[in-house]
């Protein structure tokens, strides 16, 4: 037994010396567990209830070189209901405050929009798989993992409150397809501007994305969309509105009520979001709406028929019970249509009662 203890002690000691000599990068971690009950009452079925249990655990790793450049990355051990390890790309933060994301970098349009308030909680009813109406202004946020996103420093180009970004991804080795769709190459620009007007802080953000598609049957690019949003915060009250428009190719779509296809062209897309949030001590009240529509057709076909629609009105109340513990009550009313016809199984009301414990 003494020999085993001596071996274990020597092993721990040697590992400590190796770690010290390697000068390991700094690491932090965070996460949460969200548990509650969701109830749904669709227009085609009686009330139903189910438990929701979602967790996340993320690790952030960073270190600064002698020249002052910060190198950071990280990974998720679990991301809500996905238990698979999800590594992040690399981020280089330069001494002037600008940043460069490499590998799975994302798109500038998604980074620079102003975040419009919306209801919290897990309430909701899934849209029909053949409904192509967007549910948010970044519906066409498509890119390949091989790419970059550049973020300017604050007060870009000498303008107080301005930030700008540029992103691109490359997937030239993607195979050409007919009925399926995936992003080939993409390009995006985004800007975000913050200013004050009296006691109010106003944020305006938006951008444009253009992405090519692997499908040789598609009548349009994978994405050609513009989004813009605005928020105004005065004291404890924040209000906002966002709008997105353009065309895109949807993967895994079903066109029409019965005809199945792997992908579809979606034309004449528009989506409006609006919301408000008010904080009173430990309580946060939030409301939000989504109004989206788009006309889906078979790949290569001209836009025809009635649009698919998605309309959602939601509200929530969050209460901080203790540090790191927040109780939530949420409610949503959802209405969807496919090709102009109501989809009762995907329309109705939903509520949520639960708590989030964070660390």
C-alpha positions in Angstrom: 0.0 0.0 0.0 2.9 2.4 0.8 4.4 1.7 -2.6 1.1 2.6 -4.3 0.9 5.9 -2.3 4.5 6.8 -3.1 3.9 6.1 -6.8 0.7 8.2 -6.7 2.4 11.0 -4.9 5.3 11.0 -7.4 2.9 11.0 -10.4 0.9 13.9 -9.0 4.1 15.8 -8.3 5.5 15.2 -11.8 2.2 16.2 -13.4 2.3 19.4 -11.5 5.8 20.2 -12.7 4.9 19.4 -16.3 1.9 21.7 -16.0 4.0 24.5 -14.5 6.7 24.1 -17.1 4.1 24.1 -19.9 2.6 27.3 -18.5 -1.0 26.3 -19.2 -3.4 28.9 -20.6 -6.0 30.4 -18.2 -9.4 28.7 -18.2 -12.8 29.6 -16.8 -16.1 27.7 -16.9 -19.8 28.5 -16.7 -23.1 26.9 -17.2 -26.7 26.5 -16.2 -29.6 24.0 -15.7 -33.1 25.1 -16.8 -35.9 22.8 -15.5 -39.6 23.4 -15.7 -43.0 22.3 -17.2 -44.3 23.4 -20.6 -48.0 23.2 -21.4 -49.5 23.4 -25.0 -53.0 23.8 -26.2 -53.1 23.6 -30.0 -56.1 24.3 -32.2 -56.3 20.6 -33.1 -55.7 18.8 -29.8 -56.4 19.0 -26.0 -54.0 20.3 -23.5 -50.7 18.5 -23.1 -47.9 18.9 -20.6 -44.3 17.9 -20.6 -41.1 18.4 -18.5 -38.3 20.4 -19.9 -34.7 19.8 -18.7 -31.9 21.7 -20.4 -28.3 22.2 -19.3 -25.2 23.8 -20.6 -21.5 23.7 -19.5 -18.9 25.8 -21.3 -15.2 26.2 -20.9 -13.3 29.3 -22.0 -9.6 29.2 -22.5 -7.3 32.3 -23.2 -3.8 33.5 -23.0 -2.0 36.7 -24.0 1.3 36.7 -25.9 4.3 38.8 -25.1 3.3 41.2 -27.9 -0.1 41.8 -26.3 -2.3 39.7 -28.7 -4.9 37.7 -26.8 -5.6 34.2 -28.1 -8.9 32.6 -26.9 -11.0 29.6 -27.7 -13.2 27.1 -25.7 -15.7 24.3 -26.0 -19.1 23.2 -24.8 -19.4 19.9 -22.9 -23.1 20.2 -23.3 -25.3 22.8 -24.9 -28.9 22.7 -23.7 -30.2 19.4 -24.9 -27.2 18.5 -27.0 -24.7 16.4 -25.0 -22.0 16.3 -27.7 -18.7 18.2 -27.2 -18.7 21.4 -29.4 -15.2 23.0 -29.8 -15.0 26.7 -30.6 -12.7 28.3 -33.1 -9.9 30.7 -32.4 -10.2 34.4 -31.6 -7.3 36.8 -31.8 -7.8 40.0 -29.9 -5.3 42.7 -30.9 -3.8 45.5 -28.9 -6.0 48.1 -30.7 -9.2 46.3 -29.5 -10.1 44.7 -32.9 -10.7 41.0 -33.1 -10.4 38.2 -35.6 -12.5 35.0 -35.3 -11.1 31.9 -37.2 -12.8 28.6 -37.8 -16.6 28.5 -37.3 -16.5 32.3 -37.1 -20.1 33.1 -37.9 -21.5 36.1 -39.9 -21.1 39.8 -39.4 -24.9 40.3 -39.9 -25.7 38.2 -36.9 -23.0 39.8 -34.7 -24.0 43.4 -35.2 -27.8 43.5 -35.1 -29.2 45.2 -32.0 -30.8 42.6 -29.7 -34.6 43.2 -29.6 -36.2 42.3 -26.3 -38.3 39.1 -26.3 -40.0 36.9 -23.8 -37.9 34.3 -21.9 -38.9 30.7 -21.1 -39.4 27.5 -23.1 -43.0 28.0 -24.1 -43.8 27.5 -27.8 -45.4 25.2 -30.4 -43.2 23.8 -33.2 -44.0 25.1 -36.7 -45.0 22.6 -39.3 -42.0 21.2 -41.2 -43.4 22.5 -44.5 -43.8 26.0 -43.1 -40.9 28.2 -44.5 -41.9 31.5 -42.8 -39.0 32.9 -40.8 -39.2 33.3 -37.0 -36.3 35.8 -36.7 -34.5 38.5 -38.7 -31.3 36.4 -39.0 -33.2 33.5 -40.7 -30.6 33.3 -43.5 -27.5 33.3 -41.2 -25.6 30.7 -43.2 -21.9 30.0 -43.4 -19.3 27.2 -43.6 -17.0 26.5 -40.7 -13.9 27.4 -42.8 -13.9 31.1 -42.6 -13.3 34.3 -40.6 -15.0 37.3 -39.0 -13.2 40.5 -38.4 -14.5 42.8 -35.6 -13.4 46.5 -35.5 -12.4 48.2 -32.3 -14.8 50.5 -30.6 -15.3 53.9 -32.3 -14.4 52.5 -35.7 -13.1 54.8 -38.4 -13.1 57.7 -35.9 -16.8 57.6 -35.3 -17.8 57.5 -31.6 -20.1 54.5 -30.8 -19.5 52.7 -34.1 -18.5 49.1 -34.6 -18.2 47.3 -37.9 -17.5 43.8 -39.1 -16.7 41.7 -42.1 -17.0 37.9 -42.5 -16.5 35.3 -45.2 -16.5 31.5 -45.4 -15.2 29.1 -48.1 -16.6 25.7 -49.0 -15.3 25.3 -52.6 -14.9 21.5 -52.1 -18.7 21.1 -51.6 -20.2 18.7 -54.1 -22.9 20.0 -56.5 -26.3 18.7 -55.8 -29.8 18.9 -57.2 -32.5 18.4 -54.6 -30.4 19.1 -51.5 -28.9 22.3 -50.4 -26.0 23.5 -48.3 -24.0 26.7 -48.2 -21.0 27.0 -50.5 -19.3 30.4 -50.0 -20.7 33.3 -48.0 -19.9 36.9 -47.4 -21.4 39.3 -44.8 -21.0 42.9 -43.5 -22.4 44.4 -40.4 -22.4 47.6 -38.5 -23.6 48.6 -35.0 -24.0 52.2 -33.7 -24.7 53.3 -30.2 -25.6 56.9 -29.2 -27.4 58.8 -26.5 -30.3 61.2 -26.7 -30.9 62.7 -23.3 -31.5 59.9 -20.9 -32.0 57.3 -23.7 -29.3 55.0 -25.2 -30.2 54.2 -28.8 -28.6 51.2 -30.6 -28.9 50.6 -34.3 -27.5 47.5 -36.0 -27.8 45.5 -39.1 -26.1 44.1 -42.1 -26.2 42.1 -45.3 -25.4 38.5 -46.2 -24.8 36.9 -49.6 -24.2 33.1 -49.8 -24.0 30.8 -52.8 -25.7 27.4 -52.8 -24.4 23.9 -53.8 -27.7 23.1 -55.5 -27.6 23.5 -59.3 -31.4 23.4 -59.4 -32.0 26.4 -57.1 -33.3 29.5 -58.7 -31.5 31.8 -56.3 -28.5 31.9 -53.9 -28.5 30.2 -50.5 -29.0 33.6 -49.0 -29.4 37.2 -50.1 -30.8 39.0 -47.1 -30.7 42.3 -45.3 -31.6 42.8 -41.6 -31.8 46.0 -39.4 -32.9 46.5 -35.8 -33.1 49.4 -33.3 -33.4 49.5 -29.5 -33.9 52.3 -27.1 -33.1 52.0 -23.4 -34.2 54.6 -20.8 -33.5 53.6 -17.2 -35.1 50.2 -16.6 -37.1 50.2 -19.8 -35.9 48.8 -23.1 -37.9 48.7 -26.3 -36.9 47.5 -29.8 -37.9 46.6 -33.3 -36.2 44.6 -36.1 -36.9 43.8 -39.7 -35.4 41.4 -42.2 -36.1 40.8 -45.9 -34.7 38.9 -48.9 -34.7 35.4 -50.4 -33.0 32.1 -49.4 -32.9 28.4 -50.1 -34.2 26.3 -47.3 -32.7 22.9 -46.4 -34.9 20.0 -45.3 -38.0 21.7 -46.6 -41.4 20.3 -47.5 -43.2 22.3 -50.2 -47.0 22.3 -50.2 -49.1 20.2 -47.9 -48.1 16.7 -49.2 -45.3 17.0 -51.7 -41.9 16.4 -50.0 -38.6 17.8 -51.1 -35.2 18.1 -49.5 -34.9 21.8 -50.3 -37.0 24.7 -51.5 -36.6 28.2 -52.9 -38.2 30.7 -50.5 -39.1 34.1 -52.1 -40.5 37.4 -50.9 -39.4 36.8 -47.3 -40.1 39.4 -44.6 -40.1 39.2 -40.9 -40.8 41.9 -38.2 -39.9 41.5 -34.5 -40.7 43.9 -31.7 -40.5 43.8 -28.0 -40.1 45.6 -24.6 -38.4 44.7 -21.3 -38.8 46.4 -17.9 -36.7 45.7 -14.9 -38.0 46.4 -11.4 -35.7 45.2 -8.7 -35.5 41.4 -8.9 -38.4 41.2 -11.4 -38.1 41.5 -15.2 -41.2 41.8 -17.4 -40.8 41.1 -21.1 -43.1 41.0 -24.2 -42.3 40.3 -27.8 -43.9 39.6 -31.2 -42.8 38.0 -34.4 -44.6 38.4 -37.8 -42.9 36.5 -40.6 -43.9 35.2 -44.1 -42.3 33.6 -47.1 -43.4 31.8 -50.3 -41.8 28.4 -50.8 -41.6 26.6 -54.1 -39.9 23.6 -55.6 -36.2 24.3 -56.4 -35.8 26.3 -59.6 -39.5 27.3 -59.8 -40.8 30.8 -59.9 -42.6 32.1 -56.8 -46.3 31.2 -56.8 -49.2 30.6 -54.5 -49.9 32.0 -51.1 -47.2 32.7 -48.5 -46.5 30.6 -45.4 -46.9 32.7 -42.2 -45.7 32.6 -38.6 -47.2 34.9 -36.0 -46.2 34.8 -32.3 -47.0 37.0 -29.3 -45.3 36.1 -26.0 -44.8 37.5 -22.5 -42.7 36.5 -19.5 -41.9 37.3 -15.9 -38.5 36.5 -14.4 -37.9 36.7 -10.7 -34.4 36.4 -9.1 -35.0 34.1 -6.2 -31.4 34.0 -5.1 -28.0 34.8 -6.7 -27.8 32.6 -9.8 -31.4 31.3 -9.4 -34.2 32.8 -11.6 -37.8 31.6 -11.7 -39.7 32.1 -15.0 -43.3 32.2 -16.1 -43.9 32.5 -19.8 -46.9 32.5 -22.1 -47.1 32.5 -25.9 -49.9 32.6 -28.5 -48.9 31.3 -31.9 -50.7 31.2 -35.3 -49.3 29.6 -38.4 -50.5 29.1 -42.0 -49.1 26.9 -44.8 -49.8 28.1 -48.4 -52.5 30.4 -47.0 -54.3 27.6 -45.0 -54.3 27.5 -41.2 -52.3 24.7 -39.6 -54.3 23.8 -36.5 -51.7 21.4 -35.2 -49.1 24.1 -35.1 -51.2 27.0 -33.8 -52.5 27.7 -30.3 -51.2 28.7 -26.9 -48.3 27.6 -24.7 -47.1 28.3 -21.2 -44.0 27.6 -19.2 -43.1 27.5 -15.5 -39.6 26.8 -14.4 -36.3 27.9 -13.0 -32.8 28.5 -14.2 -29.8 27.8 -11.9 -26.5 29.3 -13.3 -22.9 29.2 -12.2 
